Amino acid sequence: VVTVRALTNGEVRGCRERAGKNRLQYEHELISVAMTDPHMSVDEVAVWAEGDPDDPNDHGAPAGDVVAIMGTIQELSGLAEADATKSVPTVRKRQRR
């Protein structure tokens, strides 16, 4: 069992900046910032998710665990694809008098 929280816009931007175009690094950054219990550094998240590169028998966490945690973080933070337009108010043109 892990505990995660929503990320702020600034935190998400920071994760994107640190990861650059590396999608895997971006996920590790997001998990590291959002997971409050247990807290893990980005490097610890990488080892947990992908396995220890020095241990040929360590293949990392089951893919479903990583997907579930990322999904929860995205949902809490409003990053899920369905959320992208859900909370954006529409602007209707009004005729000027």
C-alpha positions in Angstrom: 0.0 0.0 0.0 1.3 3.4 -1.0 -0.1 6.9 -0.4 0.0 9.5 -3.2 -1.2 13.1 -3.4 -2.1 15.5 -6.2 0.6 17.5 -7.8 0.6 21.3 -8.3 1.0 22.8 -11.7 4.5 24.0 -10.7 5.5 20.5 -9.6 4.3 18.9 -12.9 6.2 21.6 -14.8 9.4 20.9 -12.8 9.1 17.2 -13.5 8.8 17.8 -17.2 11.8 20.2 -17.2 14.0 17.7 -15.3 12.9 14.7 -17.5 13.2 16.5 -20.8 11.8 14.2 -23.5 12.5 11.0 -21.5 9.0 9.7 -20.8 10.2 7.0 -18.4 12.2 9.6 -16.4 9.0 11.8 -16.3 7.0 9.0 -14.8 9.7 8.4 -12.2 9.8 12.1 -11.4 6.0 12.3 -11.0 5.9 9.2 -8.7 8.8 10.5 -6.6 7.1 13.8 -6.0 3.6 12.5 -5.5 4.2 9.4 -3.4 4.2 10.5 0.3 4.4 7.0 1.9 6.8 5.5 1.4 8.8 8.5 0.1 11.3 7.5 -2.6 13.9 9.5 -4.5 13.8 9.5 -8.3 16.6 6.9 -8.3 14.7 4.7 -5.8 11.6 4.9 -7.9 13.6 3.9 -11.0 15.0 0.8 -9.3 11.6 -0.1 -7.8 9.8 0.3 -11.2 12.5 -1.0 -13.6 14.6 -3.2 -11.4 18.2 -2.9 -10.2 20.6 -2.8 -13.2 23.2 -4.5 -11.0 21.0 -7.5 -10.3 20.1 -9.6 -13.3 17.3 -11.3 -11.3 15.5 -8.0 -10.4 13.0 -7.1 -13.1 11.2 -4.4 -11.1 7.7 -4.0 -9.9 4.8 -5.6 -11.8 3.7 -3.3 -14.6 0.2 -3.1 -13.1 1.5 -1.5 -9.9 3.3 1.3 -11.8 0.3 1.8 -14.0 -2.1 2.0 -11.0 0.0 4.5 -9.2 0.5 6.7 -12.3 -3.2 6.6 -13.0 -4.1 7.7 -9.5 -1.5 10.5 -9.6 -2.9 11.7 -13.0 -6.5 11.5 -11.8 -5.8 13.4 -8.5 -3.7 16.0 -10.4 -6.1 16.5 -13.3 -3.6 15.1 -15.8 -5.8 12.3 -17.1 -6.8 12.7 -20.7 -10.5 12.8 -19.9 -9.8 15.6 -17.4 -8.0 17.7 -19.9 -11.2 19.3 -21.1 -13.6 18.4 -18.4 -13.0 21.3 -16.1 -12.2 23.9 -18.8 -15.2 26.3 -19.0 -16.4 27.1 -22.5 -16.7 30.6 -23.6 -19.7 31.6 -25.7 -19.6 34.6 -28.0 -22.2 37.2 -27.1 -23.5 39.7 -29.5 -22.5 43.2 -28.6 -25.3 45.7 -28.3 
